[in-house]
Amino acid sequence: MNVFVQNATCPSQVLFAFDDVVRDTVVRVRWAVAYSTRRGCERLVQRVSTRMGRNQWERTEKHFVTSLDFGLTDPAALEFLSGLPESKVRIANPAVLAAPGLMPAKAYHPKLYLFDGPAVTGFVVGSANMTESAFITNTEVVAAGEEALRNGNWDRVWQDLLLDTSPLTADFLDTYRRKWKRFGKRPATLDLTPRQASIVPAATPVFWETIAAGRVAPATFNQFWIEAGSMSSGGSHNQLELPRGANRFFGFAHANYGAAHIIIGHPILTLRRRRWTNRPLTWHGNNKMERINLPTVAQGGLSYQSTAVLFRRQSAGFEIDVAPWNDAAAVAWRAASSALGTVFRLGERGPRICGLF
């Protein structure tokens, strides 16, 4: 079992927790959360379905329980969840629909995500509701792990969480939507858009100069992100240009920055339980940049143009994560590095930036 702590200087950790337990062999998901928003549901479903594979996700049984307490759950979230294939949605404390201000006598407050496979149940449990802010920016803590299915412990927990729940119906949802709107209990505060960090590339220190001066040691950080830009230096758009000194994050100690083309090493890269040991990290004397050849889409990789590419240190290697440059996750990564004072220019020329957290 692994514990993930998320805060302003270490974002996205809750999302990363799901990577530990989501497999392409999952046949049933069971999620019970206090509050849900449409953005949170979409974010998690996209993460899980991508790692499982779209076809496997669509035929997987889906059981969701959430509450209407205080009107904090977005009606659009319920509509989204109920519209997923093979989905069943239940509402906790259904009597709250008739209560003034949607005020419950007792709150439904679990945050449990189960992933059942043929032999094991993966779990993520902790403080995170199904909201985008909980998955990316809030201060949260969750534990993720797997337990043998034959033990049946999570089945007993799940049955206890179904106490005083009812199936979501179209009439119930319509009534809630009207009452939610009338009482003005809009959940905007549950999904605050991360604030863009004020970063001026021209005033940002150069990565290698900062390393050479002994002011930063990349190997002491767990996350390293790079502004990918156009990725135009190769026909497959998978050659990511890195600053001098990037190799230090991956455990190398290269400092021979002459005119030659040098293979520094082959860091182990992982993505969705796939593993690559043959991706060269090189120094290119012609453009004065380090470079790594990332897995292409055809090889099981991702599309990297106009994104933030993040490498996350793990025991098995370096997990690749990618987010569009202005996506909430990428904005949070920049904000974290800005708060730590670890945003850098890739080189003396050009506006591209990178960061550590």
N, C-alpha and C positions, 0 to 999 in steps of 0.2 A: 504494500500500500504506500502511495506517495501523497504527501500533503502539499498543497499549492496555496501560497499566500499572495494576494493581489493588493496593490496599493498604487498611489500616484506615481511612484518611481519604479514600479514593476507591474505594468498593465498586461492584460490579455491572459493572465495565468489561469483563470477559470476555463476559458476556451481550450487552453493547452491541456488541461486536466482530462478533457474528453478524449484527446488523442491517445491517452493511455489505455482506454477500455473499448473504444469503438473498433470492431473488426468486421470484415466482410462476411463473417459467419453468423452475425446477429440475426435472429429470426423474430424477436419481439422486443419492443421498447416499452417501458412503463415509467412515466414521469409524473411526480406529484409535487406541485409547487404552490406556494401561497398566492403569488401574483404573477401575471403574464402580460406581456405587451406584444403587439404585432412585430415590432422590430426585433425583439428578443427571440420570438419564435422563429422568425425567418432566419436570423443569424445562426441559431443552433441547428435548425433543420438543414441549412446549407452546409454547415460544417460536418454534421453527422452523415448526411446522404453522400457527400463527396468522398468521405473516407470509406463508407460501406460499398459504394457503387450505386448508381441511380436505380438500376433494375432491382438489386437486392433491397434497397430502401423501400421501393414502391410495393413490394410484396410482403414486407415485414409487418407483423401485427403492431398496432400503435394504441396504447392506452394512456390517456392523459387525465389528470385530476388537477383542478385549480379552483380558486375561490373567487367570490364576488365581494368579499369583505371590504368595506369602506369605499367600494367602487374603484379600487386600484387596478383591477384587471381590465384591460382594454377589450371592448366587445369585438373589435377587429381581430384580436388574438384568438378568441373563441371561434370566430368564423374561419380563420386560417387553419387552425388545428382540426376542426371538424371536416374541413374540405380535403384533408390529406387522404390518400388511398389507405384502405384498411384501418381507418381511424375510429376510435370510440372516445368521446369526451364525457367526463362526469364532473359535476359541480358539487363542491363541498359546502356544507351549511346552506342548502338550497333555500331554507326558510328566510335567509337574510334578504331575499328579494322583496319580501313584504315589510321589512323593518325600515323605520324612518332613517333616512340618510344612509341606507345599506349598512347600518351599524350592527355587527354580530354580537350575540351574547357571549360567545367565545370564538377566538380567531382560529382559523386553519392556517398553520404556519410551517409545514415541512418544506424541505428543498431536497428532493431525492430523484435521481435519474438512474434507471436500471436498464441494462442491455443484456438480454438473455440470448445465449448461444446454445449449441448442442451440449456442451460440457461445463461451461462456466457462465456465471452472471457477473458482468462488469457493473460497477457502481461509481457514481459521483454523488457525494453527500456533503452538505455543509451549509453555508449561509446564502448561497446565490439563488435568487429567484430567476424566472425565465424572462429576463429583460436584457437589453443590449448593454446597459450600464453595468449590470451585475457581471456580465461576461467579460467586460473589457476594462472599465475604469473604477468602479466602486472598490472600496476596501472590503475584501471578502476572504474567506478561507474555506477550502473544500478538500476532501480526501477522495482519492480515486484508487480503485483496486479491483480485484477479481476474486470470486469465491466459487468453489465447486458447486455445480447446480444440484448435486445430490443432497447437499446439506439442507436445502430448503429454507434457510433462514430468511432470505429476502421475500419468499412467498408469504411467510407469516407476517412480516412487516407490512407487506403490500395489503394484505387483507385487513389489517388494523387501520390502515390509511383510508380504506374504502368505507369505514363507518360513517354514517350520516352523509352519504353522497347520493346524487341522483343523476341519471343520464341527461345530457344537454339535448333539448328539443328545439325545433325552430321557433315555437311559440315562446318558450322560456327565453331564448336569445333575443327575440324581438322585444319582449317586455323589459329585459335588462337594458337593452340599447336605449329604449325610451327613458327609462328611469335614470340611467347613468348620465344621459345628456341633460335631463331636467335638473338633476342635483349638481351638475357641473363638476362631478368628481373625475376630472380628466387626469390621466396618469402621466402628464408631461414631465413631472419631476422624477419619474422612474427611469426615463431614458433621456437624460440630458446629453446634448451633443457636446463631445469633448472640445475644449477651447484650444484653438490653434496656438501653438507656441510662436512667439515673435522671434523669428530667426532671420538674421541678415547674413547671407553667405559671405559677403565681402568682409564682414567683421568677425567671421568665425575662424578659429585657429586651424592650421593645416594638420591633418592627422599624424603624418610621419614626424613633423617637427615637434609635435607635442610628445610623441613617444621618445624621440631622441633626447629631448630635454628631461626625460624622467618624470613627466607630469601625469602620465597615464600608462597603465599596464593592461592591455586588452585581455590578456588571459585571465584576469581576475573578474571579468564580467561574464554573465551567462547569455546575454542577448546582444547581437550585433546586427544593425540594419543599415542598408545602403539604398540611396535613391537610384533606381535602375535607369531612369531616363529612357532614351529611345531604343537602347540595346541594338544599335545599328552596326556593330562591329562583327557581324556574322550573318550568314544567310538564314540560319535557324533562329536568330534573335535569342540565343541562349548564352552568349559570352558576356558575363557580367564583369565590368571593369571595377577594380577595387583600388583603394589608395595604397601607397607604399606603407608597409607595416601591418596590413590586414592579416598577413600570415601569422602574426603573433597571437591573434585570437584563436587560430586553429592549432596552436601548439608548436609552431615552427619558430625559427630564430634567424630567418634570412635577412641579410642587410647588405648584400652585394648588388648595389643598384648602379651597375655600369651600363654599357651599351648592348650587352649580349641578351639573348633570349634564354631564360633559365627556367627549368621545371623545379619549383620549390618543393612540391610534395603532392600527395593525393589524400586530402582529408576525407574522412568517411562521411558521406551525406545520406540522410534518411528523409523519406517523405511517404506518409501513408503506409507505413510498415514495409516499404521498399528500401533497398540499401544499395549504395553505389560506392565502390572503392577505386574506381578508375577515372575520376574526374580531376584532371590536372589543375593545380594552382600554380600559375606561372608568373614570372617577371618579364615584361616586354620593354626592353631598353628604348625601342623606337618611340613609344608614346608615354614612357615613364609611368606606367601603371602596372599594378598586379592584375591578374585576370583569372577567373575560374569559369570553366565550362559547365553550366548547370544542365540537369536532365531536360531534354526537350519534351514537348507535349507527347510526341510519338513514343518517347521512352518512359512515359509515366510521370513526367514533370508538369510544369505549369507554364502559363504565359506570363512573361516578366516585364513587358514593355509598360512604361509609365506607372510603375508600382514602387512600393517599398519592399525590398527583399530582406527578410529577417532570418538569421541563423541562430538557432537555439541550442545551447550546449546540453547534451545528454550523455549518459554512460555509453550508449551505442554509437555515438557520433554527433553530427550536427543536423538537427531537424530544420528543414526549409519551410518557411511560412511566407506567404505573399499577400499583400493587400494593396488595392488601388491607392494611389498617392494621397487622395483626400478622403479615403474611407476612415470611419471612426477608429479602427484599430491602428492604422498608420499614423493618424493624428495623435493618438495616445502614446505611441512609441516615441514620436518626436518630442511630445511634451515631457515624457519621463526623462529622456536624455537631456533636454533643456534644463530641467530642474536639477539634474545632477552635474551640469556643466560639462557634458560629454557629447556635445554636437561638434562635428568637425567638417571642414572642407576636404574633399578627396585630394586636391592638389592646389598648387599656387594659382593655377588658371582654371576657369570654369566654375559654375555655380553649384554643382552637385554636392550634396552633403551626406554624411553618415553619422551614426551614433551608437553608443553603448548604453546598456542598462542592465 
